[in-house]
C-alpha cells in the first residue's frame, strides 16, 4: 500500500499551523496532531470547514476520503489549557491505560510494522533536529530513559527537585554509562526536560554524560482500537540517525508500556516512582536495574533474544 503525505494548514487564534499527516490517518489523528501543535485538546476543537459528504467529518473518516486540496486551510475554534505542563501530560485519570497493553503482543506486532506509522517515523527522521550534548562512543550500547515517574516523581509537592529524585539515580546513570550511551526521552516540552535535568543535577554530573534529549515532538501518534489515538516513542528515529544503534543493542525504560508500541521488544516497563516522600527510603528499582543492564551488556550479544518482562529473573548462564 502506498502511503501519501498530506499537509493541512490549521488556522487558529490568528496563526497558521502546518500539520503533517498521511492519507491513511483519520480525522481523530488529525485532532490529536492539532493538539500537539496548539495544545487545544481534541474534545474542545471545532473544525469548521472539514466536511465529508456534506456533513461534518466524523473522527473515523480517513483523510484520503476527504479529498483535500494541497495545503488545505482548516479553520478551527477552541480554547487552550492555561497550564502548560498539564497540557503536555496525560490526564490523571488515565493511569490504568498502562495495564491494557500488558498482554497486547498481537497489537504491538501490527503497530510495529504498519506502513502508515513507519512513514511517520521517516518524517520525524527527516524533520526532527537533535541537539547533541555529548558524542556517541564507539562500541557502546544505547539506553533510552523516560523522566516522569521513571527517574522523578513530578506530582508530589517538594521544596527542591532532589526531594523528588528517584533513589540512586546518579549511581544508576554512572553505572549505566560504563556500557551505554544515554538518551533522555520525555513526552513533554524540551524546556521542561532541560529544567528537570538541571534541577536533578543530571546535566552537570561529571560521572556520566547524556548524549541528547528528545521531547514530545519526536513522538508519533498511532491508533489503538480500544484506546483511540496515543503518542508513542519510536526508536527508529534514533536508529536512522545513529546507525551504530539498533534493536540488538538498545533498551528503553518507561513507566508506560504503550510508549514501546513501535518497538515492543526493546522496552522495559519500570515500576513508577510515586509519592516520593513515602517511598524514597525503600525504592531500590534503579539499583536492581543497574545490575540487569550490566549483565546483559556483558553477556548478551543480541538484545532481541531477551524478554525484558522477566528482567528480574535474568541469569547470564541460563540465558546464554
SERO-4910 file (N, C-alpha, C, O; in steps of 0.05 Angstrom, whole numbers):
BEGIN
 pado doro    nc1    nc2    nc3   cac1   cac2   cac3    cc1    cc2    cc3    oc1    oc2    oc3
  Unk    A     17    -24      0      0      0      0     17     25      0     35     28     17
  Unk    A     12     43    -19     27     68    -20     15     88     -1     -9     93     -1
  Unk    A     32     99     16     23    118     36     32    146     27     56    151     23
  Unk    A     13    164     24     20    191     15     20    211     38      3    209     56
  Unk    A     38    230     37     39    251     57     18    273     51     14    280     27
  Unk    A      6    283     71    -14    305     68     -7    327     89     -2    321    112
  Unk    A     -8    352     80     -4    374     98    -30    390     99    -41    399     79
  Unk    A    -40    394    124    -63    411    129    -54    436    144    -40    433    164
  Unk    A    -63    459    135    -56    484    149    -79    491    167   -101    498    158
  Unk    A    -75    490    193    -95    496    213    -94    526    220    -73    536    229
  Unk    A   -116    540    216   -117    569    223   -132    571    250   -155    564    252
  Unk    A   -118    582    269   -129    584    296   -116    608    311    -92    611    311
  Unk    A   -133    624    323   -123    646    340   -104    664    325    -84    674    337
  Unk    A   -110    669    300    -94    688    285    -68    677    274    -52    692    262
  Unk    A    -63    651    277    -38    639    268    -45    615    251    -67    604    251
  Unk    A    -25    607    235    -27    583    219     -8    561    228     16    567    234
  Unk    A    -17    536    230     -1    514    239     -2    492    219    -23    479    215
  Unk    A     21    486    206     21    463    187     21    437    203     37    433    221
  Unk    A      4    419    195      1    393    208      7    371    187     -6    369    166
  Unk    A     27    355    193     36    333    175     20    308    181     19    299    204
  Unk    A      8    296    161     -7    271    163     -1    253    140     15    259    123
  Unk    A    -13    229    141    -13    212    117    -42    209    108    -61    214    124
  Unk    A    -46    201     84    -74    198     74    -88    175     87   -113    173     85
  Unk    A    -74    158    102    -87    135    116    -94    142    145   -107    127    158
  Unk    A    -86    166    154    -94    175    180   -124    182    180   -136    185    159
  Unk    A   -135    184    204   -164    191    206   -166    220    217   -147    232    225
  Unk    A   -191    229    218   -196    256    230   -188    256    260   -180    276    270
  Unk    A   -191    233    273   -183    231    301   -153    236    304   -145    250    322
  Unk    A   -137    225    286   -109    230    286   -103    260    280    -86    272    293
  Unk    A   -118    271    261   -115    300    256   -119    316    281   -104    335    287
  Unk    A   -140    310    295   -146    325    320   -123    322    340   -116    341    354
  Unk    A   -113    298    342    -91    293    360    -66    309    353    -52    321    370
  Unk    A    -60    311    327    -37    326    317    -42    356    321    -23    371    327
  Unk    A    -66    365    318    -73    393    324    -67    400    353    -57    421    359
  Unk    A    -75    381    370    -69    385    399    -39    388    404    -31    405    420
  Unk    A    -23    371    391      6    373    394     17    400    386     36    410    397
  Unk    A      4    412    365     13    438    355      3    462    372     17    481    377
  Unk    A    -22    460    381    -36    483    392    -42    481    422    -48    500    435
  Unk    A    -41    456    432    -49    450    460    -79    453    464    -89    455    487
  Unk    A    -95    454    443   -124    453    445   -132    424    444   -128    410    424
  Unk    A   -143    414    465   -150    386    467   -171    378    446   -188    394    438
  Unk    A   -169    353    436   -187    344    414   -217    349    420   -232    357    402
  Unk    A   -225    344    445   -254    348    451   -263    377    451   -286    383    452
  Unk    A   -243    395    451   -250    424    451   -247    436    423   -253    460    420
  Unk    A   -239    421    404   -235    431    377   -261    431    361   -276    412    360
  Unk    A   -267    453    348   -288    455    328   -275    460    301   -265    482    296
  Unk    A   -276    440    283   -264    442    257   -286    451    237   -303    435    229
  Unk    A   -285    477    231   -309    489    218   -313    481    189   -336    478    181
  Unk    A   -293    476    174   -296    471    145   -286    444    137   -278    440    114
  Unk    A   -286    425    155   -277    398    148   -302    381    144   -316    373    163
  Unk    A   -309    376    119   -334    363    112   -329    336     98   -309    332     84
  Unk    A   -348    318    102   -348    292     88   -377    286     79   -394    283     96
  Unk    A   -381    285     53   -407    281     42   -427    302     52   -450    296     58
  Unk    A   -418    327     53   -435    349     60   -440    353     90   -453    372     98
  Unk    A   -429    335    106   -432    338    135   -405    340    149   -384    334    137
  Unk    A   -406    348    174   -381    349    190   -368    321    190   -381    301    196
  Unk    A   -342    321    184   -328    295    182   -325    282    210   -316    295    229
  Unk    A   -334    257    212   -332    242    237   -303    234    242   -286    234    223
  Unk    A   -297    227    266   -269    221    274   -258    197    260   -233    195    256
  Unk    A   -275    178    251   -265    154    239   -261    156    209   -253    137    196
  Unk    A   -266    179    197   -263    183    168   -234    187    162   -219    202    175
  Unk    A   -224    172    141   -196    175    133   -192    201    118   -210    211    104
  Unk    A   -168    211    120   -160    236    106   -163    232     76   -171    251     62
  Unk    A   -157    209     66   -158    204     37   -187    207     27   -191    215      4
  Unk    A   -207    201     44   -235    203     36   -244    232     34   -265    238     21
  Unk    A   -230    251     46   -238    279     47   -231    293     21   -242    315     15
  Unk    A   -213    282      6   -204    294    -20   -196    323    -17   -206    340    -31
  Unk    A   -178    328      2   -169    355      8   -150    365    -13   -134    349    -24
  Unk    A   -151    390    -19   -132    402    -38   -105    405    -24   -104    406      1
  Unk    A    -83    407    -39    -57    411    -26    -56    435     -8    -66    457    -16
  Unk    A    -45    432     16    -43    454     35    -70    465     42    -74    490     45
  Unk    A    -90    448     45   -117    455     53   -116    471     79   -103    463     98
  Unk    A   -131    493     80   -132    510    104   -157    504    120   -179    507    110
  Unk    A   -152    494    144   -174    486    162   -178    506    184   -160    514    198
  Unk    A   -203    516    186   -210    535    206   -218    521    232   -234    503    232
  Unk    A   -205    529    254   -211    516    280   -219    537    301   -207    559    302
  Unk    A   -238    530    318   -245    545    341   -241    527    365   -249    504    365
  Unk    A   -229    538    387   -225    522    411   -208    537    431   -193    555    424
  Unk    A   -210    529    456   -195    542    478   -173    524    487   -176    499    489
  Unk    A   -150    536    493   -127    521    502   -126    519    533   -141    533    546
  Unk    A   -109    502    544   -106    500    572    -87    522    582    -68    529    567
  Unk    A    -92    532    605    -74    553    616    -48    542    627    -27    555    626
  Unk    A    -49    518    637    -25    506    649    -10    490    629    -20    469    620
  Unk    A     14    498    621     30    485    600     36    457    608     34    438    592
  Unk    A     45    452    632     54    425    640     30    406    640     33    383    631
  Unk    A      7    415    649    -16    398    649    -25    391    621    -34    369    615
  Unk    A    -22    411    603    -30    406    575    -11    387    561    -20    373    542
  Unk    A     14    385    570     33    367    557     34    339    569     48    322    558
  Unk    A     19    335    590     20    309    603     -7    295    601    -27    308    593
  Unk    A     -8    269    607    -33    254    606    -50    262    629    -40    268    651
  Unk    A    -77    261    626    -95    267    648    -90    247    670    -82    224    666
  Unk    A    -95    256    695    -91    238    718   -108    213    717    -98    192    726
  Unk    A   -131    214    706   -149    191    706   -144    170    685   -160    153    680
  Unk    A   -120    173    671   -114    154    650    -93    133    659    -83    118    643
  Unk    A    -87    133    685    -66    117    696    -69     87    689    -48     74    685
  Unk    A    -93     76    688    -96     48    684    -93     40    655    -94     16    649
  Unk    A    -89     59    637    -84     52    609    -61     33    606    -61     15    589
  Unk    A    -41     36    623    -16     20    620    -22     -9    621    -12    -24    605
  Unk    A    -39    -18    639    -45    -46    643    -58    -58    618    -56    -82    614
  Unk    A    -73    -43    603    -87    -53    580    -68    -63    558    -76    -78    541
  Unk    A    -42    -55    560    -23    -63    539     -5    -86    548     12    -94    533
  Unk    A     -9    -96    572      9   -116    583      9   -142    567     30   -155    565
  Unk    A    -14   -150    555    -15   -175    540    -23   -170    511    -37   -186    499
  Unk    A    -13   -148    500    -22   -139    474     -1   -146    452      5   -128    436
  Unk    A      9   -170    452     30   -177    433     21   -174    404     36   -164    387
  Unk    A     -3   -183    398    -13   -181    370    -16   -152    362    -10   -145    339
  Unk    A    -26   -135    380    -29   -107    374     -2    -94    369      1    -78    351
  Unk    A     17   -101    386     44    -89    383     56    -97    356     69    -80    343
  Unk    A     52   -122    348     63   -131    322     51   -115    299     66   -107    281
  Unk    A     25   -110    300     12    -96    278     20    -67    277     23    -56    255
  Unk    A     25    -54    300     33    -27    300     62    -24    291     69     -6    275
  Unk    A     79    -42    300    108    -40    295    114    -41    265    132    -28    256
  Unk    A     98    -56    250    104    -60    221     84    -46    203     83    -51    179
  Unk    A     68    -28    214     48    -13    198     62      7    179     79     22    188
  Unk    A     55      6    154     67     25    135     60     54    142     77     72    137
  Unk    A     36     58    152     28     86    159     47     97    181     56    119    179
  Unk    A     52     81    202     68     91    224     97     92    217    112    109    227
  Unk    A    107     73    200    134     74    191    139    100    175    161    111    175
  Unk    A    119    108    160    121    133    144    123    157    163    138    176    158
  Unk    A    109    156    186    111    178    205    139    178    218    149    200    223
  Unk    A    150    155    223    177    154    234    197    167    214    214    182    223
  Unk    A    194    161    189    212    173    169    209    203    168    229    217    164
  Unk    A    185    213    172    181    242    173    195    254    197    207    276    195
  Unk    A    194    241    220    208    251    244    238    250    238    253    269    246
  Unk    A    248    229    226    277    228    219    285    251    202    306    263    205
  Unk    A    268    258    183    274    279    164    272    307    177    289    324    172
  Unk    A    253    311    195    247    338    205    257    344    233    262    368    239
  Unk    A    261    324    250    268    330    277    298    336    279    315    322    268
  Unk    A    304    357    294    332    366    297    342    359    325    331    368    345
  Unk    A    362    342    326    374    334    351    397    353    359    415    358    343
  Unk    A    397    362    384    418    378    394    436    360    411    429    353    434
  Unk    A    459    352    400    476    333    413    492    346    436    504    367    432
  Unk    A    490    334    459    504    345    483    531    331    488    549    343    499
  Unk    A    533    306    479    558    291    481    559    272    457    538    262    449
  Unk    A    582    266    446    584    249    423    579    220    430    585    212    452
  Unk    A    569    204    411    567    175    416    595    163    418    614    173    406
  Unk    A    597    141    433    623    129    437    623    101    424    603     86    424
  Unk    A    645     95    411    647     70    396    644     46    414    656     45    436
  Unk    A    628     27    405    625      2    419    605      2    442    601    -18    455
  Unk    A    592     25    447    573     27    469    545     19    460    538     23    436
  Unk    A    529      8    478    501      3    472    485     28    479    497     48    487
  Unk    A    459     27    475    442     51    478    421     46    500    406     26    499
  Unk    A    419     65    518    398     65    539    382     90    536    392    112    537
  Unk    A    355     87    532    337    109    528    319    110    553    306     90    560
  Unk    A    318    133    566    304    136    592    282    157    591    285    179    581
  Unk    A    259    150    602    237    168    608    245    184    633    264    177    646
  Unk    A    230    206    639    236    221    663    214    218    684    219    206    705
  Unk    A    189    227    678    168    228    698    160    200    707    152    183    691
  Unk    A    161    196    733    155    170    746    176    149    741    174    127    752
  Unk    A    195    154    723    217    135    718    241    144    735    253    128    749
  Unk    A    249    169    732    271    180    747    263    200    768    279    209    784
  Unk    A    238    209    767    230    233    781    200    232    787    184    226    769
  Unk    A    192    238    811    164    240    818    155    268    813    160    286    830
  Unk    A    142    273    791    136    300    783    110    311    793    102    334    787
  Unk    A     96    296    810     70    305    820     70    313    850     55    330    858
  Unk    A     87    301    866     87    306    894     99    334    900    117    343    886
  Unk    A     89    347    921     99    373    929    127    371    942    132    351    956
  Unk    A    144    390    937    171    390    949    183    418    946    175    433    929
  Unk    A    203    423    963    217    449    962    240    448    941    247    469    930
  Unk    A    251    425    937    273    422    917    269    397    900    255    379    908
  Unk    A    280    398    876    278    375    858    290    350    869    281    328    863
  Unk    A    311    352    884    325    329    895    307    313    914    311    289    917
  Unk    A    287    326    926    269    311    944    251    292    928    241    272    939
  Unk    A    248    297    902    231    281    885    246    262    867    235    247    852
  Unk    A    273    263    869    290    246    853    288    217    861    288    211    885
  Unk    A    288    199    842    287    171    849    313    163    863    335    171    854
  Unk    A    312    147    884    337    139    898    357    126    880    349    110    862
  Unk    A    382    132    884    405    120    869    406    129    840    418    115    823
  Unk    A    393    151    833    393    160    805    421    164    794    427    153    773
  Unk    A    437    179    809    464    185    798    482    160    797    498    157    779
  Unk    A    479    143    817    494    118    817    486    101    793    502     88    780
  Unk    A    460    100    788    449     85    766    460     95    739    469     80    722
  Unk    A    459    121    735    469    133    710    499    129    706    508    124    684
  Unk    A    514    132    728    543    129    726    550    100    719    568     95    704
  Unk    A    535     81    731    540     53    725    532     46    696    547     33    682
  Unk    A    509     56    688    500     51    660    519     63    640    524     51    618
  Unk    A    530     86    646    548    100    627    573     84    620    585     89    599
  Unk    A    580     65    637    604     49    631    600     32    606    619     26    591
  Unk    A    575     24    601    569      6    578    550     18    557    547      7    535
  Unk    A    536     40    564    515     51    547    518     80    543    527     95    561
  Unk    A    512     89    518    507    117    514    478    122    523    461    105    520
  Unk    A    473    146    535    447    151    548    432    173    533    443    194    527
  Unk    A    407    168    528    388    188    517    364    191    535    354    171    545
  Unk    A    356    216    539    332    222    555    309    228    535    312    246    518
  Unk    A    286    214    538    263    219    520    238    222    538    229    203    550
  Unk    A    227    246    538    204    252    554    181    263    537    186    277    517
  Unk    A    156    256    545    133    265    530    124    293    539    100    298    542
  Unk    A    144    311    543    138    338    550    155    356    531    166    347    512
  Unk    A    155    382    537    170    401    520    200    400    527    207    392    549
  Unk    A    216    409    508    245    410    513    252    428    536    271    423    551
  Unk    A    237    450    539    242    468    561    240    455    588    256    459    606
  Unk    A    219    438    591    215    424    616    236    402    620    245    398    643
  Unk    A    244    389    599    265    368    601    291    381    611    303    371    630
  Unk    A    299    403    599    324    416    606    323    426    635    343    424    650
  Unk    A    300    436    643    297    446    670    298    424    691    312    426    711
  Unk    A    285    401    685    286    379    704    314    367    706    322    359    727
  Unk    A    328    364    683    355    354    684    373    372    700    392    363    713
  Unk    A    368    398    698    385    417    714    378    414    743    397    413    760
  Unk    A    353    413    750    345    411    778    355    385    791    362    385    815
  Unk    A    355    363    776    364    338    787    394    335    787    405    315    798
  Unk    A    408    354    775    438    352    774    448    333    753    472    326    753
  Unk    A    431    324    735    439    305    714    456    320    692    475    309    682
  Unk    A    448    344    686    461    359    664    490    366    671    506    370    653
  Unk    A    497    367    697    523    377    704    540    356    718    561    362    729
  Unk    A    532    331    718    546    310    733    571    301    717    570    296    693
  Unk    A    594    300    731    619    293    718    623    263    714    642    255    700
  Unk    A    606    247    726    610    218    725    596    204    701    600    180    697
  Unk    A    581    219    687    567    209    663    559    232    646    558    255    655
  Unk    A    552    226    621    542    247    602    517    236    588    515    212    581
  Unk    A    498    254    584    474    247    568    480    256    539    489    278    534
  Unk    A    475    238    520    482    243    492    464    265    480    473    284    467
  Unk    A    438    262    485    419    283    477    392    278    490    387    257    501
  Unk    A    374    299    488    347    297    497    328    295    473    333    307    452
  Unk    A    306    281    476    284    281    457    259    289    471    254    280    494
  Unk    A    242    306    459    218    315    471    193    303    457    196    285    441
  Unk    A    170    313    464    145    302    453    142    305    423    128    289    411
  Unk    A    156    324    411    153    328    382    168    307    366    164    305    342
  Unk    A    184    290    379    197    268    366    180    243    366    186    223    353
  Unk    A    158    244    381    140    221    383    121    221    359    119    240    344
  Unk    A    108    198    355     87    197    334     61    187    346     61    175    367
  Unk    A     39    192    332     13    183    342      5    158    327      9    156    303
  Unk    A     -6    139    342    -16    114    330    -45    110    340    -52    120    361
  Unk    A    -60     95    325    -88     89    333    -89     61    344    -82     42    330
  Unk    A   -100     59    368   -104     33    381   -134     30    384   -147     47    397
  Unk    A   -146      8    374   -175      6    374   -189     11    401   -209     25    402
  Unk    A   -177      0    423   -190      3    449   -186     30    461   -201     38    479
  Unk    A   -166     45    452   -159     70    466   -159     94    448   -155    117    458
  Unk    A   -163     91    422   -161    114    404   -133    121    397   -116    103    394
  Unk    A   -127    147    395   -101    156    387    -83    161    411    -91    174    430
  Unk    A    -59    150    411    -40    154    432    -13    161    420     -7    153    397
  Unk    A      4    174    435     31    181    426     50    159    436     47    148    458
  Unk    A     70    152    419     89    132    426    117    142    419    120    162    404
  Unk    A    138    128    429    165    136    425    179    115    406    188     94    415
  Unk    A    181    121    380    193    102    361    223    104    361    234    125    354
  Unk    A    236     83    369    265     83    370    278     85    342    301     92    339
  Unk    A    262     80    322    271     83    294    281    111    288    298    114    270
  Unk    A    271    131    302    281    158    298    310    160    305    326    172    291
  Unk    A    318    147    327    346    147    336    363    129    318    384    137    309
  Unk    A    353    106    312    368     86    297    374     96    268    395     90    258
  Unk    A    356    111    257    361    121    230    383    143    229    397    146    209
  Unk    A    385    158    251    405    179    252    431    171    264    452    183    259
  Unk    A    431    149    279    456    138    291    457    108    285    445     92    299
  Unk    A    470    102    263    469     75    252    482     54    270    477     30    266
  Unk    A    498     62    289    511     42    306    492     30    326    498      9    339
  Unk    A    468     41    329    448     31    348    425     17    332    418     26    310
  Unk    A    415     -4    343    392    -18    331    379    -35    353    386    -33    376
  Unk    A    361    -52    345    346    -68    365    363    -88    380    356    -98    401
  Unk    A    387    -94    369    404   -114    382    420   -102    405    431   -117    421
  Unk    A    422    -75    407    438    -63    428    425    -39    441    438    -23    453
  Unk    A    398    -38    440    383    -15    451    362    -25    471    349    -46    466
  Unk    A    360    -11    493    339    -16    513    327     10    522    342     30    526
  Unk    A    301     11    526    287     35    534    271     30    560    258      9    562
  Unk    A    274     48    580    259     46    605    236     67    604    241     90    598
  Unk    A    212     59    612    190     77    614    170     65    633    168     40    635
  Unk    A    154     82    647    134     71    665    108     66    650     89     56    662
  Unk    A    106     73    625     81     69    609     88     51    585    103     58    568
  Unk    A     76     27    585     83      7    565     75     16    537     89      8    518
  Unk    A     54     31    534     46     38    506     67     55    492     66     57    467
  Unk    A     85     67    506    107     81    493    125     63    477    140     73    460
  Unk    A    124     36    482    140     17    467    126      5    443    137    -13    430
  Unk    A    102     14    436     86      1    416    101     -3    389     97    -22    375
  Unk    A    118     16    382    133     13    357    157     -5    359    167    -15    339
  Unk    A    166    -10    384    190    -27    388    186    -43    414    200    -40    433
  Unk    A    166    -61    414    158    -74    439    180    -91    452    181    -93    476
  Unk    A    198   -103    436    219   -120    447    241   -104    460    258   -115    475
  Unk    A    242    -78    454    264    -61    464    257    -47    490    273    -34    502
  Unk    A    231    -49    498    222    -34    521    221    -50    547    213    -73    547
  Unk    A    228    -37    569    226    -48    596    209    -30    612    215     -6    616
  Unk    A    186    -40    622    168    -23    638    178    -23    667    178    -43    681
  Unk    A    186      1    675    197      5    702    173     10    721    153     21    713
  Unk    A    176      2    746    156      9    766    155     39    770    176     51    775
  Unk    A    132     51    768    131     81    771    139     89    799    132     76    819
  Unk    A    154    111    801    162    122    826    144    145    833    146    167    823
  Unk    A    125    140    851    105    160    860    108    163    891    120    147    904
  Unk    A     95    185    901     95    190    929    123    188    941    129    172    958
  Unk    A    140    205    930    169    204    937    174    205    967    192    192    977
  Unk    A    159    221    981    164    225   1010    159    199   1025    172    194   1046
  Unk    A    142    182   1015    136    157   1028    154    134   1019    160    116   1034
  Unk    A    163    135    994    176    112    982    206    115    977    219     95    970
  Unk    A    217    138    981    246    141    973    264    126    992    287    121    986
  Unk    A    254    118   1016    271    103   1034    272     73   1028    289     59   1038
  Unk    A    253     64   1011    252     35   1005    254     28    976    258      5    969
  Unk    A    253     48    958    254     43    929    283     36    921    301     53    923
  Unk    A    287     12    910    313      3    901    313     -5    872    330    -20    862
  Unk    A    293      4    857    289     -5    829    314      1    812    322    -16    797
  Unk    A    325     25    815    348     32    798    373     15    805    389     10    787
  Unk    A    376      8    830    399     -9    837    396    -36    823    416    -47    812
  Unk    A    372    -48    824    368    -74    811    371    -72    781    382    -90    768
  Unk    A    362    -50    770    364    -47    741    392    -42    732    400    -49    709
  Unk    A    408    -30    749    437    -26    743    450    -53    739    466    -57    721
  Unk    A    443    -72    757    454    -99    755    445   -113    729    461   -126    716
  Unk    A    420   -109    722    409   -122    698    423   -110    673    431   -125    655
  Unk    A    426    -84    672    440    -71    649    468    -81    646    478    -86    624
  Unk    A    482    -84    668    510    -93    667    511   -122    657    528   -128    641
  Unk    A    494   -138    667    494   -167    659    488   -170    629    503   -185    616
  Unk    A    468   -157    619    461   -161    591    482   -148    573    487   -157    550
  Unk    A    494   -126    582    515   -113    566    539   -132    563    552   -132    542
  Unk    A    546   -147    584    569   -164    584    565   -192    573    583   -205    565
  Unk    A    539   -201    575    534   -229    569    514   -234    546    511   -257    538
  Unk    A    501   -213    536    481   -217    516    489   -202    490    486   -177    490
  Unk    A    498   -215    470    507   -200    445    483   -190    429    487   -172    412
  Unk    A    459   -200    433    436   -191    418    412   -188    436    401   -208    446
  Unk    A    404   -163    441    382   -158    459    355   -168    449    336   -171    464
  Unk    A    354   -175    423    329   -185    412    321   -212    425    298   -220    424
  Unk    A    341   -225    436    336   -252    448    325   -249    477    318   -269    489
  Unk    A    324   -225    487    315   -221    515    285   -216    517    272   -206    499
  Unk    A    274   -224    540    247   -217    547    248   -198    571    251   -208    594
  Unk    A    246   -172    566    250   -153    588    228   -154    609    231   -143    631
  Unk    A    206   -167    603    185   -170    623    194   -188    646    183   -188    668
  Unk    A    215   -204    640    225   -223    660    253   -214    669    270   -231    677
  Unk    A    259   -188    669    285   -178    674    295   -186    702    319   -190    706
  Unk    A    277   -187    721    285   -194    749    295   -222    752    308   -229    772
  Unk    A    289   -239    732    297   -267    734    320   -274    715    326   -297    711
  Unk    A    331   -254    702    353   -258    683    378   -270    697    387   -260    717
  Unk    A    389   -291    684    414   -302    694    431   -308    670    423   -322    651
  Unk    A    455   -297    669    472   -299    645    476   -328    635    475   -333    611
  Unk    A    481   -346    653    486   -374    645    461   -387    634    463   -402    614
  Unk    A    438   -382    646    414   -394    637    405   -382    610    392   -396    594
  Unk    A    411   -357    606    401   -343    582    422   -342    560    417   -330    539
  Unk    A    445   -353    564    466   -352    543    462   -374    523    478   -376    504
***
